[in-house]
């Protein structure tokens, strides 16, 4: 069993990773509607990668008998009007979640 502080941080990270997946799905949807299939596909791949990160942490916690708390995943709230805004938001989010 892991230290409670570590367990809490891992639970928080699971939520961040799943939110990241939601965010990238939203970005995928933006580019799909714009007919930019390459950008849409790239964000779909990023969404799946974030989900995979969450599941790796989730399984690690299960394997170490840690309590898993699945909190609500926030809805992405940005509305994009320019393609570059999406790319900048993606970069900002990666910098935040990596920190």
Secondary structure, DSSP 8 states (H G I E B T S, - for coil): ---HHHHHHHHHHHHHHHHHHHHHHHHHHHHHHTT-HHHHHHHHHHHHHHHHHHHHHHHHHHHTT---------------SSHHHHHHHHHHHHHHHH-
